[in-house]
Amino acid sequence: MKPVSIAQLRATATVDLMTAARALRLGRTKAYELARNDQFPCRVIRIGEVYRIPTPGLLELLGVTAEEPRAPAMVAQRPQPVTATSPMHPAALRRRS
């Protein structure tokens, strides 16, 4: 069973039952059984013999937001080590005096 990425789920308004099942790590038989018995863990839309799963509900069940996160805030950078060639090294400071 090929895994489904969050980006793939966010790309469409609905996914088919097997895509949702892969995201939830359910097998084909169990997914169809749950959908038929109205026990699938998120909303299922049935159109004839086709099952569609709205992605916002599936993403919520997976614990992620339906929208892509905005650009990350400034990440704290590790301080650079002070070396003999860096301007803050004591030897460099003495040379300036």
GIDAMO-V717518 format. One record per residue. SS is DSSP state (~ for helix, > for strand, _ for the rest). PHI is phi in whole degrees, -180 to 180 (999 if undefined). OMEGA is omega in whole degrees, -180 to 180 (NA if undefined). Layout:
ss: {SS,SS}
phi: {PHI,PHI}
omega: {OMEGA,OMEGA}
This chain:
ss: {_,_,_,_,_,~,~,~,~,~,_,_,_,>,>,>,~,~,~,~,~,~,~,_,_,_,_,~,~,~,~,~,~,~,~,~,_,_,_,_,_,_,_,_,>,>,>,_,_,>,>,>,>,>,~,~,~,~,~,~,~,~,_,_,_,_,_,_,_,_,_,_,_,_,_,_,_,_,_,_,_,_,_,_,_,_,_,_,_,~,~,~,~,~,~,~,_}
phi: {999,-78,-67,-110,-91,-63,-61,-64,-69,-69,-73,-133,-75,-138,-129,-76,-60,-70,-65,-63,-63,-63,-63,-93,59,-106,-79,-59,-61,-65,-62,-67,-62,-64,-65,-61,-94,54,-121,-62,-66,-139,-60,-124,-106,-107,-122,66,-97,-100,-107,-124,-116,-64,-67,-57,-68,-66,-63,-62,-62,-80,84,-124,-82,-72,-95,-69,-65,-71,-55,-64,-65,-54,-90,-62,-93,-69,-64,-76,-67,-84,-114,-62,-95,-78,-65,-95,-70,-53,-65,-67,-66,-66,-65,-70,-72}
omega: {-178,-179,180,180,178,179,178,-180,-179,-174,-177,180,178,175,178,-175,-178,176,177,179,178,179,-179,-179,175,175,-178,-177,-179,-180,180,177,180,180,179,-177,-179,-180,178,-171,174,-175,178,175,180,178,-174,178,-176,176,176,-178,176,-175,178,178,178,178,178,178,179,177,176,180,180,180,176,179,178,-180,-178,177,179,179,179,179,177,179,179,179,178,179,-178,-179,-179,-176,-178,179,-178,179,178,179,179,-180,-179,-175,NA}
